[in-house]
């Protein structure tokens, strides 16, 4: 075949209705390039979906790919919820050096009885009595070396009482109970009492990392590709997680966990979008909900790991090392054909579809026909993008009109991308509703996950169950979506979760089991509602800004997650 004939074939595109139109790659972003009226583009079937259908849009290849891509959620969840155990607050009381001495054989309970005030039906965690402890220690040694120490006799001795006071002082150092945790971030750096907020900041700073990651990783993915962004996220996250287990300074630990979170957001958002772009439209709602199942399993897994690993450094090291398995993504993850086409790389997009077809045991049409589908898909995508972002509705594109790019470099490019989401009434309404749903969903979701201490339940059991209930929530939700629709399902789920949370207020705190059940009923509903947010956002935005839209919505979710640890801690 001659060069001229090859060029002739490549510059023609066959429409779904059988018409053949001329194609110019340099102007493929508008209808004029094809000689097509743009009002006809809206009626055309999506070329991407037709190409994917030819390769097999929900076959064995997609099933395997979905499991592989969603598997990263296990590790994202483990890192997200690990702070519940890493920064757990053990029982603690003031250290009195004179009494906590090798030569004094008093039990912790006896020392607390002597030195710690009894406040609100429990020993104070932040104050100690201003006794003359040097004199008391001398008496204790004398008594202990004689007939043995008797606490009641000691406290009733008139001479002893002359060295005792009712005044209290703030603790300078603490003793931490090691019966539940060998060590935590809180116990190692004494993040209690006046520094209590620093303990809470462990989770809040992680959620801040998710916020920043949601904001920037989506744009990196849209610019450099889904696969490359995921690999960067996996590599940096693993390295920083391991380093976080050995750093000597609390500030360094926070910084590394912040980076781990930002990379986790990259994996979470990018892999979700990649899944949505490689399955058929009818399967997207189901796969979008099922995508959260590994996240729930990850929550339960970190609870079990924490039960057996009671040292925070070993737990953090375990999380970092186990995530190394995600490096296999280098060989297992494909690039998105939609993204490749948006960057003008049709042959690479076709190669991906050939691998999909091979995995599904399907025979593709000729390369020219597949490329035609992809080009038509790009044409319709660009048309949808202009309509949403430029406010031009269905007006024909004017070749002499220069479009403002939706992305660019540096801070101004980032700002321009964010503003493009709210530039027109259509996108503004969709995005603002999406932002609100994500914020409320995440605040409730993480608030219930971290609430074990508030309802006096066993911490390990509470977190384990809160992960387990997400699995049936994500399995049942697609059925609800099909039967009653997205809007009705979302309303039912939010009302169900809110009702369960309100009922907790009516139940006495001593009824631990009832409160545990209500909290997890609320978690069941909010888990499904929160995951549905991904589907809403990804379905209502075009490919060119889909990751930005999902990422920005996720950013608002992270505002809620930053607030949730403080809400739980100070309620």
SELUMPA-399907 format. One record per residue (C-alpha): x, y, z. Coordinates in steps of 0.25 Angstrom, whole numbers, plus 2048, in hexadecimal, padded with zeros to 3 digits. Layout:
N
XYZ...
// end
This chain:
571
80080080080680D7FC8088198057FD8217FE7F38168007F781480F7F58238117E782380A7E28188137E881E8207E182B81D7D382681C7CA8228287BD81A8267B281F82F7A981583679E81882C7A78148207AB82181B7BA8248187C083181C7CD83781A7D68388267E28418297EA83D8357EE84C8387E08508397DA84483F7D484B84C7C88518447BD84D83B7C38568307CF84D82F7C584282A7BC84A8237B184682D7A784F8337A984F84279A84D84579C84083E7A783C84779E83C85379683184C7A28288497A581C8527B281E85A7BD8198517C581585D7BA80D8627B88068557C78038547C77FE8627BB7F585F7C27EF8537CE7EB85C7C47E68677BF7F08717BC7E787D7C37DA87B7CE7D28827D87DD87F7D07E78867CD7DE8927DC7DC8947E07EA8927D57EF89B7DA7E68A77E97EB8A47E57F98A37DC7F98AF7E67F18B87EE7FE8BA7E28028C37E67F88CD7F38008D07ED80D8CF7E38098DA7EE8038E37F68108E27E98198E47E48128F07F180E8F77F281B8FE7E78159077F180C90D7FE81390A7F981F9127F181891C7F181E92A7F48149357F08169437FA8209497FD82795680883095B81682B95E81B82E96C82A82C96B82C82A97A82281F97A82581896C83381497183980697183B80698082D8089828247FC98081680297F80C7FE97480780896A7F980797280080B97F8088169797FB81C9727F481B9807FE82398680282D97C7F682F9727E98369757DC8309737D383896A7C68359637C68279687D48239637E38279657E783495E7F08329527F68409527F88449617FF83E96D7FE84297C80984C98180E84398C81C84399282083798A82E83698F82983499D81E82B99982882299183182199D82681D9A682281299B83080D99B83080C9AA8238059AB8267FC99F8337F79A582C7F39B281F7EC9B381A7EF9A58127FA99F8037FC9A27FD80799B7F180A9A47FA80B9B08048139A97F981D9A57F481E9B38018219BA80182F9C080F8319BD80D82E9AE8018379AD80B8439B18128419A380584099B7FD84B9947F084D98D7F68579837F885197580385496A80385195B80A84595781884695081A83894D81082C94C80F81D94E8088169438008099458067FE93C7FB7F493E7F47F79317FF7FD92980E7FB92A81180992480981391C80D82191680682792280D82092C81B82192681A8309248118339308068399287FC83A9337F584593C7FA85393680084C92A7F38449287F084B91B7FE8469157F98379177EC83B90F7F48429047FA8349007ED8308FA7EA83F8F67F78418EF7F58348E77E88388E27EE8458DE7F883D8D67EC8378CF7E68458CD7F384A8C67F483C8BE7E683D8B97E884B8B47F58498AD7F683A8A97E983B8A17F08458987FD83E8977F58328937ED83A8887FB83F8838048348847FB8288847F481E88E7FF81388E80B81C89080382489B8008178A280E8128A281481F8A780981E8B280D8108B681C8128B681C81F8BE81181A8C881980D8CB8268148CD82081F8D68188148DE82580D8E182C8198E582181E8EE8238118F78328158FA8328248FB83682A90982E83790881F83890981F8438FE82683A8F481C82F8F78108398F481783E8E78198308E280B82B8E58068388DE80E8338D28088258D37FA82B8D37FC8338C78028278BF7F681F8C57EC8298BF7F48288B27F18198B27E381A8B67DE8248AC7E78208A07E48118A17D58148A37D581C8967DD81288F7D38078927C781088E7CE8128817D080487E7C27FD8817B57FF8797AC80A87D7A18008837AC7FA88C7B18078917A880989D7AA7FB8A27B97FB8A17B98098A77B28048B37BA7F78B37C77FF8B37C58028C17C47F48C67D47F38C77D47FF8CF7CB7F98DA7D37ED8DA7DF7F68DC7D97FC8E87D67EE8EE7E47E98EB7EB7F58F27E37F28FE7E87E48FE7F67E88FC7F57F29077F07E79107FC7DF90E8067EA90D8057F49198127FC91680F80890D81C80790681B7F990280D7FB8FD8118078F581D7FF8EF8137F38EC80A7FD8E48158028DC81C7F58D980F7EE8D580B7F98CB8177F58C380E7EB8BC8087F68B48157F88AC80F7ED8A48067F789E8127FB89580F7EE88D8007EC8907FA7FA88E7F77FF87F7F580E87C7E78138797E481386A7DB81F86C7E78278727F08228677E682785D7E58358647F48368627F48338547FA8258557EF81C84D7F981084A7FD80F8597EE80F85C7EB8048527F67FC8587EF7FC8657E27F885F7E97EC8587EE7E78667E07E986B7DA7E185F7E57D68617E17D48707D27D486C7D57CA8607CF7D48577D37D78487D47E68457CF7EC8387DA7F282F7E47FC8357DE80782C7D08058327D58048407DC81183E7D08188387C88148457D381A84D7D38278457C48288467C58268557CF8318567C783A84D7BA8388567C38398637C884785E7BA84B85A7B58488687C184E86F7BE85B8677B085B86A7B28598797BE86287B7BC86D8717AD86F8727AB86E8627A086486379E85D8557A386984D7AD8658427BC8678457C287383D7D08708387D487E83A7D087E8497DC87B8527D887285E7DD87586C7E58698707DF86287C7ED85F8827FA86588280786488A80A86989880086F8A27F98778987F686B8907F186489C7E88708A07E38708917DF8618927D886389F7D086F89A7CC86788E7C385F8967BA86A89A7BB87388E7AD8708887A086E88F79F85F88B7AD85C8917AC86589D79F85F8A17A48508A07B18538A77AC85B8B27A28508B67AD8468B47B684E8BD7AC84E8C87A883F8C77B783B8C87B98458D47AD83F8DC7B08318D87BE8318DC7BC8388EA7B282E8EE7B98228E87C68258F07BF82A8FC7B881D8FE7C58158FB7CD81D9067C281D9107C58109177CA8179237BE8209247B48159257BE80D92F7BF8019257CB7F99237D48009197D87F49117CA7EE9117C47FC90D7CE7FE9017CD7F08FC7BE7F08FC7BE7FE8F57C67F88EA7BE7EB8E97B07F38E77B67FA8DB7B67ED8D37A77EA8D37A47F98D17AC7FA8C47A67ED8BF7977F18C27997FF8BD79A7FC8AE78C7F48AF7868018B578C8098AA78680189F7787FF8A677580D8AC7808168A578C81F8AA78582A8B077B8228B87868198BD78F8248C178382A8C978081D8D078E81A8D47918288DA7838288E278781A8E779481E8EC78F82B8F27848238F978E8198FF79782490478B82C90A78681F91279481E91879182B92078582492678C81892B7948199387A38179367A380B93F79B8039357A880092D7A27F59247967FE92079F80991D7A980091579D7FB90D79880990A7A580E9067A88038FC79A8048F679D8138F47AB80E8EE7A38058E579B80F8DE7A681A8DE7B08118D77A680E8CC7A381D8CA7B18218CB7B58188C07A981C8B77B082A8B77BB8258AE7B181F8A47A982C8A47B58358A27BC82C8977AF82A88F7AC83988F7B983E88A7C183D87D7CE83587C7D784187B7D38468887CD83988E7D98378977D984689B7CB84589F7CC8388A77D983E8AD7D384B8B17C68448B77D083B8BE7D78488C37CA84C8CA7C883F8D07D68408D67D284D8DD7C78458E47D183A8E77DB8448ED7D08498F67CA83C8FA7D68389047D484590B7C584390C7C68359117D283991B7CB8459217BC840922
// end
